[in-house]
Amino acid sequence: MPKFQDQDVIEIVRGGSLLRVAPQAGGRLLSWHRHGEPIIHWPDDADWRQPALVRGGNPLLFPFIARHRVDGVIGRWRDAQGVVREVPLHGFARDLPFAAQVDAAGDGVRMTLTDSEATHAGYPFPFRFEAAYRLVDDATLEVELTTTNTAIEGAALLPSQLPSLLPYYAGHHFYFALPHAQRGSASLTLPSNVYRHQLADGTTTAPTPGATRYRFDDPQIVDRFHCLDGEPERTVRIEMPTLRRAIDIDLRCPGSVPWYAVTSWTLAPDSDFYCVEPWLGLPDAIHSGLGLRRLAPGQSETATLRLVVSDLA
């Protein structure tokens, strides 16, 4: 395998595009470069002792997104039987190694995480979670997240597993490269939406009609959930005129389950990235139900999107 920052990685090349992926580090897409320019940000000084905490790439969020709480304690959730369990912020997938298989054509990779005794304590369900990245061409990256309840109807479960529907709400955490000094000229365009955010006690605000265009230097959009209303046009557009680049996030792919929201977030005013994150549900959906999905034994579903890069004049 190729080496990157002294780590084994998978490299996918098509035309002028280069993807780097680290299956052993949470199935992480590390970076996407097109003609040598970064589309997905990855830091030069990444701390590989805790790769899940590196600010870059695309951490995979599963089984739950962001913050969930019980009695004010982040990382706890209450199951259908009333038992309080622990699943870390953004879920455990980003901390665990995935198995990986490069496509026969060499233009993509599929990575797989399955349940184990290590996952049953916090999430007592049999599952398979797959992430697939494929370069359709040198400007288009297709991404699939497939979740399967691998329980067999009527079959015996392990003592550590629950006999119920598998609850989940997965998502992405794309770190798009954007120099902080250029935020004022860059914009985020959304479909019709309502926005929410999470309060300090873990509850989610009521929906408020949202705008369809924001600048990235607007402090109001940090950690804002832009909830989509299901209209046919479901493309999110990022424009970076100073970089002469636009990125369309196409959420209308055939066969995909619906994306619930797109979240905008960055770490600090001087961070050279901005995250635009398609999610299947909202934080704490396991308790609020806002986007919570449930799979019956044997059921599988896929959430698909495409990132399409274009040049601005």
C-alpha positions as MATLAB code, in Angstrom:
seq = 'MPKFQDQDVIEIVRGGSLLRVAPQAGGRLLSWHRHGEPIIHWPDDADWRQPALVRGGNPLLFPFIARHRVDGVIGRWRDAQGVVREVPLHGFARDLPFAAQVDAAGDGVRMTLTDSEATHAGYPFPFRFEAAYRLVDDATLEVELTTTNTAIEGAALLPSQLPSLLPYYAGHHFYFALPHAQRGSASLTLPSNVYRHQLADGTTTAPTPGATRYRFDDPQIVDRFHCLDGEPERTVRIEMPTLRRAIDIDLRCPGSVPWYAVTSWTLAPDSDFYCVEPWLGLPDAIHSGLGLRRLAPGQSETATLRLVVSDLA';
ca = [
       0.000    0.000    0.000;
       1.174    3.578   -0.614;
       2.457    5.565    2.350;
       1.083    8.979    3.347;
       2.299   10.718    6.502;
       3.968    7.389    7.353;
       0.602    5.599    7.247;
      -0.684    2.899    4.910;
      -3.362    4.357    2.662;
      -5.353    3.481   -0.437;
      -4.990    5.872   -3.356;
      -7.639    6.150   -6.058;
      -6.638    8.087   -9.181;
      -8.781    9.071  -12.130;
      -7.698   11.749  -14.570;
      -6.564   14.712  -12.504;
      -8.195   13.492   -9.289;
      -6.502   11.752   -6.373;
      -8.314   10.301   -3.345;
      -6.502    9.087   -0.245;
      -8.368    6.765    2.113;
      -7.318    5.144    5.407;
      -9.600    2.147    6.112;
      -7.806    1.384    9.380;
      -8.605    4.882   10.689;
     -12.389    4.754   10.767;
     -12.780    4.245    7.022;
     -11.586    7.826    6.650;
     -11.445    9.673    3.373;
      -8.348   11.748    4.103;
      -8.206   14.059    1.120;
      -9.310   14.738   -2.411;
      -7.011   16.670   -4.713;
      -7.970   17.738   -8.216;
      -5.147   18.886  -10.499;
      -3.034   19.277   -7.383;
      -5.497   21.553   -5.571;
      -7.175   20.367   -2.346;
     -10.943   19.907   -2.485;
     -11.148   18.053    0.833;
      -8.795   19.452    3.476;
      -6.286   17.359    5.430;
      -3.695   18.984    7.724;
       0.032   18.613    7.101;
       0.595   18.080   10.836;
      -2.134   15.477   11.480;
      -1.801   13.686   14.834;
      -2.145   10.014   13.923;
      -2.201    8.970   17.575;
      -5.893   10.004   17.575;
      -6.955   10.093   13.917;
     -10.667   10.382   14.782;
      -9.943   13.819   16.243;
      -8.017   15.184   13.242;
      -9.758   18.165   11.661;
      -9.868   17.045    8.065;
     -11.086   14.536    5.522;
     -14.502   13.016    5.990;
     -15.129   11.272    9.314;
     -17.961    8.739    8.993;
     -20.704    9.366   11.541;
     -22.408    6.142   12.673;
     -24.578    4.930   14.331;
     -25.486    8.379   15.694;
     -24.547   11.903   14.648;
     -23.059   14.516   16.970;
     -24.272   14.979   20.550;
     -26.762   12.772   22.385;
     -27.402   13.102   26.118;
     -29.038   11.476   29.103;
     -29.394   13.651   32.213;
     -27.086   16.199   30.609;
     -24.224   13.758   30.023;
     -22.967   13.766   26.416;
     -22.422   10.339   24.864;
     -25.265    8.532   26.608;
     -28.541    7.256   25.157;
     -31.545    5.401   26.525;
     -32.717    2.302   24.663;
     -36.294    1.085   24.231;
     -36.067   -0.913   27.466;
     -34.941    2.146   29.409;
     -31.307    1.042   29.735;
     -28.793    3.886   29.491;
     -25.844    3.061   27.254;
     -22.766    4.889   25.976;
     -21.924    5.716   22.372;
     -19.356    8.491   21.849;
     -19.924   11.826   20.170;
     -20.512   11.240   16.429;
     -20.671    7.478   17.038;
     -17.961    4.849   17.156;
     -17.362    4.166   13.452;
     -14.711    6.867   13.112;
     -12.649    5.135   15.822;
     -12.701    1.604   14.386;
     -10.885   -0.156   11.517;
     -12.833   -1.033    8.376;
     -12.196   -3.853    5.936;
     -11.585   -2.505    2.425;
     -11.882   -3.680   -1.156;
     -10.776   -1.633   -4.166;
     -13.117   -1.867   -7.160;
     -11.977   -4.053  -10.033;
     -11.790   -0.984  -12.279;
      -9.620    0.798   -9.730;
     -11.827    3.884   -9.580;
     -13.351    3.303   -6.139;
     -13.171    1.565   -2.791;
     -15.759   -0.031   -0.514;
     -15.101   -0.201    3.228;
     -17.061   -2.282    5.717;
     -17.574   -2.242    9.473;
     -19.539   -4.976   11.271;
     -20.710   -5.367   14.849;
     -18.532   -7.064   17.430;
     -18.443   -7.636   21.152;
     -16.704   -4.261   21.375;
     -19.743   -2.493   19.866;
     -22.484   -4.470   21.627;
     -22.104   -2.802   25.023;
     -23.033    0.614   23.673;
     -25.016   -0.453   20.624;
     -26.439   -3.973   21.067;
     -27.457   -4.663   17.475;
     -26.072   -6.841   14.667;
     -25.201   -4.565   11.737;
     -23.089   -3.975    8.664;
     -22.112   -0.404    7.793;
     -20.471    0.248    4.420;
     -18.951    3.364    2.890;
     -18.144    3.422   -0.817;
     -16.230    6.139   -2.667;
     -16.060    6.157   -6.466;
     -14.569    8.669   -8.875;
     -17.154    8.827  -11.653;
     -14.765   11.124  -13.520;
     -11.998   13.450  -12.407;
     -14.539   16.057  -11.226;
     -17.227   13.840   -9.671;
     -17.037   11.807   -6.476;
     -19.944    9.489   -5.659;
     -20.339    8.413   -2.039;
     -22.645    5.717   -0.646;
     -23.434    4.848    2.964;
     -25.224    1.502    3.292;
     -26.598    0.266    6.598;
     -27.907   -3.265    7.093;
     -29.614   -4.946   10.026;
     -27.894   -8.330    9.806;
     -30.201  -10.013   12.304;
     -32.165  -12.922   10.847;
     -35.878  -12.962   11.566;
     -36.599  -15.619   14.198;
     -32.942  -16.487   14.772;
     -31.417  -16.468   18.235;
     -29.432  -13.406   19.269;
     -26.375  -13.174   21.440;
     -27.058  -12.255   25.087;
     -25.548   -8.829   24.390;
     -27.945   -8.072   21.498;
     -31.417   -6.526   21.609;
     -34.408   -8.083   19.771;
     -35.635   -4.817   18.248;
     -35.446   -2.652   15.155;
     -31.977   -1.278   14.506;
     -31.975    2.496   15.200;
     -29.498    4.712   13.389;
     -28.920    8.052   11.700;
     -25.644    8.280    9.811;
     -23.903   11.119    8.038;
     -20.846   12.824    6.636;
     -18.458   15.453    8.014;
     -16.774   16.808    4.866;
     -13.965   19.293    5.562;
     -13.884   21.441    2.430;
     -10.665   23.371    1.856;
     -11.331   27.112    2.171;
      -8.686   29.592    3.337;
     -10.201   31.536    6.220;
      -9.363   34.913    4.686;
     -11.567   34.010    1.704;
     -14.743   33.176    3.618;
     -16.283   36.572    2.912;
     -16.289   35.967   -0.831;
     -17.446   32.327   -0.623;
     -21.092   31.312   -0.394;
     -23.357   28.415    0.489;
     -26.565   28.004   -1.525;
     -29.254   25.634   -0.223;
     -32.638   24.320   -1.313;
     -35.695   25.581    0.536;
     -35.182   24.746    4.204;
     -35.919   25.406    7.837;
     -33.068   25.665   10.292;
     -32.552   24.389   13.809;
     -29.714   24.217   16.277;
     -29.041   22.295   19.454;
     -29.266   24.009   22.833;
     -26.892   23.478   25.729;
     -29.294   21.055   27.409;
     -29.377   18.845   24.309;
     -32.821   19.835   23.070;
     -33.313   21.067   19.522;
     -34.907   24.402   18.703;
     -38.170   24.697   16.813;
     -37.827   25.076   13.038;
     -37.335   28.568   11.648;
     -37.570   29.445    7.948;
     -34.035   29.601    6.567;
     -32.453   31.578    3.772;
     -31.232   29.814    0.664;
     -27.927   31.667    0.448;
     -25.307   32.508    3.077;
     -21.732   33.761    3.117;
     -19.232   31.600    4.930;
     -18.156   34.489    7.151;
     -21.674   34.651    8.642;
     -21.240   33.540   12.289;
     -24.898   32.508   12.488;
     -24.357   29.428   10.340;
     -21.755   27.812   12.588;
     -23.349   24.600   13.891;
     -26.651   25.292   12.121;
     -28.828   22.405   10.884;
     -30.421   23.303    7.537;
     -33.345   20.856    7.391;
     -34.520   20.094    3.862;
     -38.208   20.158    3.034;
     -38.266   17.478    0.346;
     -38.602   19.688   -2.729;
     -37.329   18.156   -6.002;
     -34.297   20.465   -6.266;
     -31.960   19.123   -3.586;
     -28.535   20.376   -4.613;
     -26.307   22.291   -2.226;
     -23.760   24.579   -3.874;
     -20.507   25.962   -2.516;
     -18.953   28.792   -4.516;
     -15.384   29.987   -3.898;
     -14.728   32.741   -6.455;
     -11.204   33.517   -5.243;
     -10.306   29.849   -5.826;
     -12.323   29.852   -9.080;
     -14.110   26.773   -7.827;
     -17.653   25.577   -7.204;
     -18.737   22.335   -5.554;
     -22.238   20.955   -5.990;
     -23.457   18.406   -3.449;
     -26.142   16.477   -5.322;
     -28.542   14.833   -2.857;
     -31.008   13.556   -5.477;
     -29.267   10.327   -6.483;
     -31.660    7.559   -7.597;
     -32.378    4.920   -4.973;
     -31.067    6.982   -2.077;
     -32.982    7.381    1.154;
     -33.723   11.077    1.775;
     -31.135   13.279    3.391;
     -32.694   15.034    6.380;
     -30.385   18.018    6.818;
     -27.145   19.687    5.817;
     -25.113   21.138    8.672;
     -22.624   23.994    8.360;
     -19.767   24.196   10.866;
     -16.189   25.308   11.332;
     -13.847   25.218   14.293;
     -12.547   28.795   14.518;
     -12.366   32.068   12.575;
      -8.854   31.190   11.384;
      -9.573   27.588   10.330;
      -8.718   26.975    6.677;
     -11.717   24.718    6.146;
     -15.472   24.816    6.367;
     -17.571   21.720    6.930;
     -20.762   21.118    4.984;
     -22.258   17.903    6.303;
     -25.184   15.936    4.799;
     -26.964   14.061    7.615;
     -29.775   11.503    7.732;
     -30.991   12.842   11.082;
     -30.346   15.465   13.723;
     -28.281   15.233   16.924;
     -30.118   13.337   19.683;
     -32.581   11.859   17.180;
     -32.436    8.641   19.209;
     -34.536   10.525   21.777;
     -36.275   13.256   19.742;
     -37.066   11.146   16.672;
     -35.915   13.948   14.310;
     -34.575   11.840   11.454;
     -34.284    8.604   13.425;
     -34.307    5.606   11.084;
     -35.080    1.995   12.036;
     -34.285   -1.182   10.115;
     -36.048   -4.511   10.497;
     -34.026   -7.756   10.502;
     -32.504   -8.278    7.059;
     -33.386   -4.757    5.911;
     -30.782   -2.590    4.182;
     -30.838    0.954    2.858;
     -28.385    3.264    1.114;
     -27.844    7.016    1.263;
     -26.051    8.322   -1.832;
     -24.699   11.708   -2.866;
     -22.336   13.139   -5.427;
     -19.752   15.895   -5.067;
     -19.252   17.653   -8.398;
     -16.427   20.166   -8.813;
     -16.545   22.814  -11.527;
     -14.356   25.766  -12.484;
     -15.616   29.323  -12.137;
     -14.649   31.905  -14.732;
];
